[in-house]
Each structure stands twice: as structure tokens, then as C-alpha cells.
């Protein structure tokens, strides 16, 4: 393996680690503030932290046509991002588990090719459906408690609904972002998400300065590291990385979410639940590897 590949893959793995541990910070943050407050403030911090990156890496004048396209795309993608992140954060209020949130959210990787097949009639191999079945079985085991039976509560439902919005968001980014400057588009949608989050925060919750200050570390982690640092690392690394291997490394965020939850002691996932996590992760890998390899070979 070339030294460049080692460095690139290391950046992608670090990105997945930051994103995975962000679930732990999200669980901790709701001990001090409401879910909408946490989302609104953390995305606002993320917008501020990503601004210097945009100014450094995206120098030069932007034409009015491109600016208009970027604004419209940011409004649409940012609104969907707000829905996805809000459902995820509210779901965490009920599950109180970084691992459960990470693995259920990660189902969007399996859902994307299925959605593209249903919406755009993109060809899908049998591996996609095998991966989907494995992920579904894994989700069942993750929600099954020995002696209690299958318990798919409101938190799990909200996280699952959120994964559908994450799927829609990824498809929108892929479709809208091909002709736009990636950092401008990312910053724009984060700004829209932050503004909607702040609006929802004041409409549906009663935020306090003391509560926000008490949640400063989770907010700073999710805002600065998860948005500003991790997204920058992803942009830099994916320019040189193999798409297939990049997808596999980034999907490790769900594994890191479970590790982080276990280390800090906030997760109560059973041994059977961890088997379910393994099946979900196997489904993610199986559903992605053949399709991405095939597409990369054609390119």
C-alpha cells in the first residue's frame, strides 16, 4: 500500500471515528438542553467553524448563476438535513443509546441503492437485497430483549424515519452537488439547517443560556469536530481515495458509536443486540461493495 493511500485511508477512518463518537456527545448533550436546542446550536457552531475552511479552499469569484443554483440547492438539502438530524436527535432522547442511534441511522447506506432503484430504476444486484435482508434481521435483533420480546419503541421509530431522510439527503447531495462547489454547497446547507434549528428551538423549547453553557462540550464536539473538522477531512481524503474503500471506512462510524457508548457506559445493548449490530454492519458492507466496485471499474 502506497504511503499516500495509508495517509488517505487514515483520514477517512479518523472522520468515521469523529462522527461515531458524535453520537455519544449527542446522548450527553440532551442531559442539559432539549434536542432542538442542541441541534440548532451545534449546527450554528458548525457553520462558524466551517467558514474559514470555505474561505481558504474555495477562493475566487462565484458567478451569479452558480450562486443562485447553490442557494436553491442549499435550501432544499438543508431542509431535508434539518428533518433528518431533528428526528435523529429526538429519537436519541428516547433510546439514550449511541450504539442504537449509530446503527439505525447507518441503515441509509442500505436504503440508498434501494431508493435509487425505486425512484430512478437504477440497476441493483442481488447483493443489495441480501444486504437489506441482513440489515432488517439485525434491526430485529437489536430491538429484541431476551425475556421481554421485540420492543420497537418511539425512539427507534424516529431514528428509522430519520434514516429515510438521511437517504433522501444523500441522494439530493449527489444529484444537486455535481455542478456546485462542494464546500460552498455544504456550508450553505449547514446554514439553512442551523437557521431552521434555531427557529424550531425558540418555537418548541425554552432554551436557557445556562443550559447551553452546561452542554458546551457536546455542542463544541458536534459543531467543531463533527462538522468543521470531519467534513474537511472527508473532502480532502475522498479526492484521492478509492470510492469503494472510502464508503467502507466511513460506514465504520456506526461501529465507533457502539464502542463510544460502551466505553462511557451509556449503552445497555444486550449480547444479542450486538449480534444485530454485526448483521446490520455486514448488510451495509455487502450492499455497497459490489455496486461501488462495478461503478468504479466502469469509470
SVG drawing of the C-alpha trace seen along z (x, -y; Angstrom):
<svg xmlns="http://www.w3.org/2000/svg" viewBox="-43 -37 48 52">
<polyline fill="none" stroke="black" stroke-width="0.4" points="0.0,0.0 1.4,-3.4 2.2,-5.9 -0.4,-8.3 -3.1,-5.6 -2.2,-4.9 -2.5,-8.7 -5.8,-9.0 -7.4,-5.9 -6.2,-7.1 -8.0,-10.5 -11.2,-8.6 -11.0,-6.4 -10.5,-9.4 -13.5,-11.0 -15.6,-7.9 -14.3,-7.9 -15.2,-11.6 -18.7,-11.0 -19.2,-7.8 -18.2,-9.4 -20.5,-12.4 -23.4,-10.1 -22.0,-9.8 -21.8,-13.6 -25.4,-13.8 -26.6,-11.5 -24.7,-13.5 -26.0,-16.9 -29.7,-16.1 -29.0,-15.9 -28.7,-19.7 -30.7,-21.0 -33.6,-20.0 -33.0,-18.1 -34.0,-21.0 -31.8,-23.4 -28.8,-21.0 -29.3,-20.7 -29.8,-24.4 -26.7,-25.5 -24.4,-22.7 -25.1,-23.4 -24.6,-27.1 -21.2,-26.3 -20.5,-24.0 -21.3,-26.8 -18.9,-29.2 -16.2,-26.5 -16.5,-25.6 -16.5,-29.2 -12.7,-29.6 -12.3,-26.3 -14.6,-27.6 -12.7,-30.9 -9.3,-29.1 -10.2,-26.2 -12.8,-27.9 -11.2,-31.1 -12.3,-33.1 -15.3,-34.8 -18.5,-32.9 -20.8,-33.7 -24.4,-34.8 -25.8,-31.7 -23.7,-29.4 -24.6,-31.4 -28.3,-31.1 -28.0,-27.3 -26.1,-26.9 -28.7,-28.9 -31.6,-26.9 -29.8,-23.5 -28.8,-24.6 -32.4,-25.5 -33.6,-22.1 -30.8,-19.9 -30.6,-22.0 -34.3,-21.5 -34.1,-17.7 -30.9,-17.7 -32.8,-19.6 -35.6,-16.9 -33.1,-14.1 -31.0,-15.5 -34.1,-16.5 -35.6,-13.0 -32.3,-11.5 -31.8,-13.8 -35.3,-13.4 -35.0,-9.6 -31.9,-9.7 -34.0,-11.3 -35.9,-8.1 -33.2,-5.5 -30.4,-7.1 -28.1,-4.9 -25.2,-6.0 -24.9,-2.5 -28.6,-2.1 -28.6,-5.6 -25.5,-4.9 -26.6,-1.6 -30.2,-2.5 -29.0,-5.8 -26.4,-3.8 -29.2,-1.9 -29.3,-4.8 -26.3,-3.2 -28.5,-0.1 -31.6,-2.3 -29.8,-4.5 -29.5,-1.9 -33.0,-0.6 -34.4,-4.1 -32.5,-4.8 -33.9,-1.5 -37.5,-2.5 -37.3,-6.2 -34.9,-6.1 -34.9,-2.5 -31.2,-2.1 -30.0,1.4 -29.4,3.2 -27.6,6.5 -28.8,9.4 -26.2,8.3 -28.2,5.1 -31.2,7.2 -29.1,9.7 -27.6,6.7 -31.1,5.3 -32.4,8.6 -29.3,8.9 -29.8,5.3 -33.5,6.0 -32.7,9.1 -30.0,7.1 -32.5,4.4 -34.9,7.0 -32.1,8.5 -31.0,5.0 -34.6,4.3 -35.2,7.8 -34.8,8.2 -34.5,11.7 -37.4,12.3 -39.2,9.1 -39.6,9.8 -39.4,7.4 -39.6,3.8 -39.6,1.2 -40.3,-2.0 -40.8,-5.6 -37.1,-6.3 -36.3,-3.5 -39.1,-4.6 -37.9,-8.2 -34.3,-7.0 -35.6,-4.8 -37.7,-7.6 -34.5,-9.7 -32.6,-7.2 -35.1,-7.6 -34.5,-11.4 -30.7,-10.7 -31.2,-8.6 -33.1,-11.5 -30.4,-13.9 -27.6,-11.8 -29.5,-11.4 -30.1,-15.1 -26.5,-16.0 -25.4,-13.5 -27.8,-14.9 -27.5,-18.6 -23.9,-18.9 -22.3,-17.6 -22.1,-21.1 -21.6,-23.1 -18.5,-23.8 -18.7,-21.2 -17.6,-23.3 -20.0,-26.2 -22.8,-23.7 -22.0,-22.1 -21.7,-25.4 -25.0,-26.6 -27.0,-23.6 -25.5,-23.6 -26.5,-27.3 -30.1,-26.5 -30.2,-23.6 -28.8,-25.9 -31.4,-28.6 -34.3,-26.1 -32.9,-24.6 -32.7,-27.9 -36.3,-28.7 -37.6,-25.4 -35.6,-25.8 -37.4,-29.1 -40.8,-27.9 -41.0,-24.5 -38.5,-24.7 -37.4,-27.2 -33.6,-27.4 -31.5,-28.9 -28.0,-30.3 -27.1,-28.2 -28.3,-25.0 -26.4,-25.8 -23.2,-26.5 -23.6,-23.3 -23.8,-21.4 -20.8,-23.3 -18.6,-20.3 -21.1,-18.1 -22.0,-21.2 -18.4,-22.1 -17.6,-18.5 -20.6,-18.1 -20.2,-21.5 -16.4,-22.0 -15.2,-18.4 -18.1,-16.6 -19.0,-19.4 -15.9,-21.6 -13.0,-19.1 -14.6,-15.9 -16.2,-17.3 -13.0,-18.9 -11.1,-15.7 -13.7,-13.9 -13.4,-16.4 -9.6,-16.2 -9.4,-12.4 -12.1,-11.5 -10.4,-13.4 -7.6,-10.7 -9.4,-7.7 -10.9,-4.7 -14.8,-5.2 -15.4,-1.6 -12.9,-1.6 -13.9,-5.2 -17.6,-4.0 -16.5,-1.1 -14.2,-3.2 -16.9,-5.9 -19.5,-3.3 -17.3,-2.5 -19.0,-5.4 -21.7,-3.1 -19.1,-0.8 -17.4,-3.7 -20.8,-4.9 -21.2,-1.5 -17.7,-1.5 -18.1,-5.0 -21.4,-4.2 -19.9,-1.1 -16.8,-2.9 -18.7,-5.7 -21.4,-3.3 -24.4,-4.9 -25.4,-1.9 -27.3,1.1 -27.2,3.2 -27.5,6.9 -25.2,9.5 -28.0,10.4 -28.2,6.7 -24.5,6.7 -25.1,9.6 -27.8,7.5 -25.3,4.6 -22.9,7.0 -25.6,8.1 -26.5,4.5 -22.9,3.7 -22.5,6.9 -25.5,5.8 -24.0,2.4 -20.8,3.8 -22.5,6.4 -24.9,3.8 -22.1,1.3 -19.0,3.2 -20.2,4.9 -22.1,1.9 -19.4,-0.6 -16.7,1.7 -18.6,2.2 -19.2,-1.6 -15.6,-2.4 -14.4,0.1 -16.6,-1.5 -15.3,-4.9"/>
</svg>
